[in-house]
């Protein structure tokens, strides 16, 4: 089982990146154009609202929903701007909002696993 510390030492491969899921490095390809367009549309739609309330909207945003064996990437993430100032490499805890732009390759099981893992977050205080 790989920890976040060990995961940090693994270089990204050509054609994509790794996510740490339940202690295993999982290869994730870079998003295709249609996926990026969906992400951009969501960001453009939500950004003015989020900024008005002190939140940031970003795409392909890395976060650690749980402290030891998880580093995920959100297709679209919304989180308090104050949290980003505390972030070194990956957002500690889950963003306040995570949107997944479903891909043809996404399975229901993968989406459910990501949702349940993201919702297990106990907040940045649990990373102390």
BALOBA-1460 file (C-alpha; in Angstrom, 3 decimals):
// residues 128
<rec num="1" residu="x" x="0.000" y="0.000" z="0.000"/>
<rec num="2" residu="x" x="1.385" y="3.400" z="-1.036"/>
<rec num="3" residu="x" x="1.154" y="6.368" z="1.310"/>
<rec num="4" residu="x" x="0.862" y="10.004" z="0.220"/>
<rec num="5" residu="x" x="4.556" y="10.449" z="1.054"/>
<rec num="6" residu="x" x="5.557" y="7.565" z="-1.238"/>
<rec num="7" residu="x" x="3.133" y="8.703" z="-3.923"/>
<rec num="8" residu="x" x="4.816" y="12.118" z="-3.971"/>
<rec num="9" residu="x" x="8.014" y="10.412" z="-5.201"/>
<rec num="10" residu="x" x="6.401" y="8.753" z="-8.249"/>
<rec num="11" residu="x" x="6.881" y="10.762" z="-11.469"/>
<rec num="12" residu="x" x="3.906" y="11.215" z="-13.776"/>
<rec num="13" residu="x" x="4.101" y="9.002" z="-16.869"/>
<rec num="14" residu="x" x="3.775" y="10.237" z="-20.456"/>
<rec num="15" residu="x" x="0.182" y="10.745" z="-21.568"/>
<rec num="16" residu="x" x="-1.353" y="11.313" z="-18.169"/>
<rec num="17" residu="x" x="-0.863" y="11.288" z="-14.437"/>
<rec num="18" residu="x" x="-1.378" y="9.092" z="-11.440"/>
<rec num="19" residu="x" x="-3.999" y="9.381" z="-8.722"/>
<rec num="20" residu="x" x="-3.604" y="7.620" z="-5.395"/>
<rec num="21" residu="x" x="-6.725" y="5.583" z="-4.770"/>
<rec num="22" residu="x" x="-6.930" y="3.485" z="-1.644"/>
<rec num="23" residu="x" x="-3.146" y="3.159" z="-1.536"/>
<rec num="24" residu="x" x="-2.670" y="2.247" z="-5.211"/>
<rec num="25" residu="x" x="-1.276" y="4.458" z="-7.987"/>
<rec num="26" residu="x" x="-3.901" y="4.523" z="-10.751"/>
<rec num="27" residu="x" x="-3.010" y="5.869" z="-14.206"/>
<rec num="28" residu="x" x="-5.390" y="8.560" z="-15.470"/>
<rec num="29" residu="x" x="-5.126" y="9.811" z="-19.054"/>
<rec num="30" residu="x" x="-5.323" y="13.510" z="-19.833"/>
<rec num="31" residu="x" x="-8.884" y="14.586" z="-20.640"/>
<rec num="32" residu="x" x="-9.974" y="14.662" z="-24.266"/>
<rec num="33" residu="x" x="-11.238" y="17.855" z="-25.898"/>
<rec num="34" residu="x" x="-14.972" y="17.273" z="-25.252"/>
<rec num="35" residu="x" x="-14.264" y="16.619" z="-21.579"/>
<rec num="36" residu="x" x="-12.187" y="19.817" z="-21.331"/>
<rec num="37" residu="x" x="-14.999" y="21.782" z="-22.990"/>
<rec num="38" residu="x" x="-17.481" y="20.500" z="-20.374"/>
<rec num="39" residu="x" x="-15.071" y="21.419" z="-17.585"/>
<rec num="40" residu="x" x="-14.539" y="24.908" z="-19.010"/>
<rec num="41" residu="x" x="-18.274" y="25.537" z="-19.406"/>
<rec num="42" residu="x" x="-18.906" y="24.561" z="-15.804"/>
<rec num="43" residu="x" x="-16.045" y="26.749" z="-14.598"/>
<rec num="44" residu="x" x="-17.220" y="29.787" z="-16.593"/>
<rec num="45" residu="x" x="-20.788" y="29.304" z="-15.345"/>
<rec num="46" residu="x" x="-19.884" y="28.916" z="-11.664"/>
<rec num="47" residu="x" x="-16.872" y="31.214" z="-11.282"/>
<rec num="48" residu="x" x="-18.671" y="34.575" z="-10.908"/>
<rec num="49" residu="x" x="-20.989" y="33.149" z="-8.243"/>
<rec num="50" residu="x" x="-18.164" y="31.411" z="-6.383"/>
<rec num="51" residu="x" x="-15.878" y="34.450" z="-6.411"/>
<rec num="52" residu="x" x="-18.645" y="36.633" z="-4.987"/>
<rec num="53" residu="x" x="-18.697" y="34.387" z="-1.918"/>
<rec num="54" residu="x" x="-14.918" y="33.926" z="-1.510"/>
<rec num="55" residu="x" x="-14.621" y="30.613" z="-3.299"/>
<rec num="56" residu="x" x="-12.365" y="29.423" z="-6.107"/>
<rec num="57" residu="x" x="-13.454" y="27.272" z="-9.043"/>
<rec num="58" residu="x" x="-10.759" y="25.267" z="-10.804"/>
<rec num="59" residu="x" x="-10.465" y="22.234" z="-13.072"/>
<rec num="60" residu="x" x="-8.320" y="19.116" z="-12.708"/>
<rec num="61" residu="x" x="-7.734" y="20.179" z="-9.112"/>
<rec num="62" residu="x" x="-5.791" y="17.782" z="-6.848"/>
<rec num="63" residu="x" x="-7.099" y="17.045" z="-3.359"/>
<rec num="64" residu="x" x="-6.629" y="14.571" z="-0.533"/>
<rec num="65" residu="x" x="-10.058" y="13.464" z="0.690"/>
<rec num="66" residu="x" x="-8.391" y="11.340" z="3.366"/>
<rec num="67" residu="x" x="-4.940" y="11.982" z="4.843"/>
<rec num="68" residu="x" x="-2.907" y="8.834" z="4.230"/>
<rec num="69" residu="x" x="-3.656" y="6.918" z="1.035"/>
<rec num="70" residu="x" x="-5.699" y="9.189" z="-1.229"/>
<rec num="71" residu="x" x="-4.824" y="11.875" z="-3.810"/>
<rec num="72" residu="x" x="-7.622" y="12.461" z="-6.300"/>
<rec num="73" residu="x" x="-8.254" y="14.995" z="-9.055"/>
<rec num="74" residu="x" x="-11.570" y="16.836" z="-9.360"/>
<rec num="75" residu="x" x="-12.816" y="17.588" z="-12.858"/>
<rec num="76" residu="x" x="-14.249" y="20.783" z="-11.382"/>
<rec num="77" residu="x" x="-13.620" y="21.825" z="-7.780"/>
<rec num="78" residu="x" x="-15.069" y="24.638" z="-5.694"/>
<rec num="79" residu="x" x="-13.422" y="25.490" z="-2.370"/>
<rec num="80" residu="x" x="-12.920" y="28.402" z="-0.004"/>
<rec num="81" residu="x" x="-10.121" y="30.697" z="-1.174"/>
<rec num="82" residu="x" x="-8.716" y="30.687" z="2.359"/>
<rec num="83" residu="x" x="-8.036" y="26.952" z="2.063"/>
<rec num="84" residu="x" x="-5.833" y="27.357" z="-1.020"/>
<rec num="85" residu="x" x="-3.443" y="29.589" z="0.908"/>
<rec num="86" residu="x" x="-2.886" y="26.649" z="3.256"/>
<rec num="87" residu="x" x="-2.247" y="24.216" z="0.389"/>
<rec num="88" residu="x" x="1.269" y="23.084" z="-0.432"/>
<rec num="89" residu="x" x="0.774" y="20.508" z="-3.177"/>
<rec num="90" residu="x" x="-2.707" y="19.040" z="-2.768"/>
<rec num="91" residu="x" x="-5.761" y="20.496" z="-1.088"/>
<rec num="92" residu="x" x="-6.076" y="18.912" z="2.363"/>
<rec num="93" residu="x" x="-9.533" y="17.414" z="2.556"/>
<rec num="94" residu="x" x="-12.208" y="17.460" z="-0.101"/>
<rec num="95" residu="x" x="-13.288" y="20.619" z="-1.888"/>
<rec num="96" residu="x" x="-16.659" y="21.972" z="-0.780"/>
<rec num="97" residu="x" x="-17.995" y="20.953" z="-4.197"/>
<rec num="98" residu="x" x="-16.631" y="18.336" z="-6.611"/>
<rec num="99" residu="x" x="-18.156" y="17.923" z="-10.066"/>
<rec num="100" residu="x" x="-17.272" y="14.978" z="-12.254"/>
<rec num="101" residu="x" x="-17.867" y="15.451" z="-15.980"/>
<rec num="102" residu="x" x="-18.834" y="11.866" z="-16.816"/>
<rec num="103" residu="x" x="-16.714" y="10.214" z="-19.480"/>
<rec num="104" residu="x" x="-17.697" y="7.212" z="-21.587"/>
<rec num="105" residu="x" x="-14.968" y="5.280" z="-19.764"/>
<rec num="106" residu="x" x="-16.371" y="6.124" z="-16.293"/>
<rec num="107" residu="x" x="-18.145" y="3.242" z="-14.633"/>
<rec num="108" residu="x" x="-20.908" y="3.591" z="-12.043"/>
<rec num="109" residu="x" x="-18.693" y="1.789" z="-9.552"/>
<rec num="110" residu="x" x="-15.811" y="4.256" z="-10.089"/>
<rec num="111" residu="x" x="-18.092" y="7.276" z="-9.769"/>
<rec num="112" residu="x" x="-19.707" y="5.881" z="-6.624"/>
<rec num="113" residu="x" x="-16.298" y="5.100" z="-5.112"/>
<rec num="114" residu="x" x="-15.074" y="8.633" z="-5.827"/>
<rec num="115" residu="x" x="-18.231" y="10.146" z="-4.361"/>
<rec num="116" residu="x" x="-18.111" y="8.028" z="-1.208"/>
<rec num="117" residu="x" x="-14.373" y="8.622" z="-0.693"/>
<rec num="118" residu="x" x="-14.782" y="12.366" z="-1.241"/>
<rec num="119" residu="x" x="-17.684" y="12.500" z="1.210"/>
<rec num="120" residu="x" x="-15.674" y="10.691" z="3.924"/>
<rec num="121" residu="x" x="-13.557" y="13.803" z="4.412"/>
<rec num="122" residu="x" x="-13.531" y="14.963" z="8.014"/>
<rec num="123" residu="x" x="-12.069" y="18.360" z="7.133"/>
<rec num="124" residu="x" x="-8.539" y="19.760" z="7.107"/>
<rec num="125" residu="x" x="-8.287" y="19.483" z="10.906"/>
<rec num="126" residu="x" x="-8.015" y="15.711" z="10.535"/>
<rec num="127" residu="x" x="-4.720" y="16.194" z="8.649"/>
<rec num="128" residu="x" x="-2.943" y="17.746" z="11.661"/>
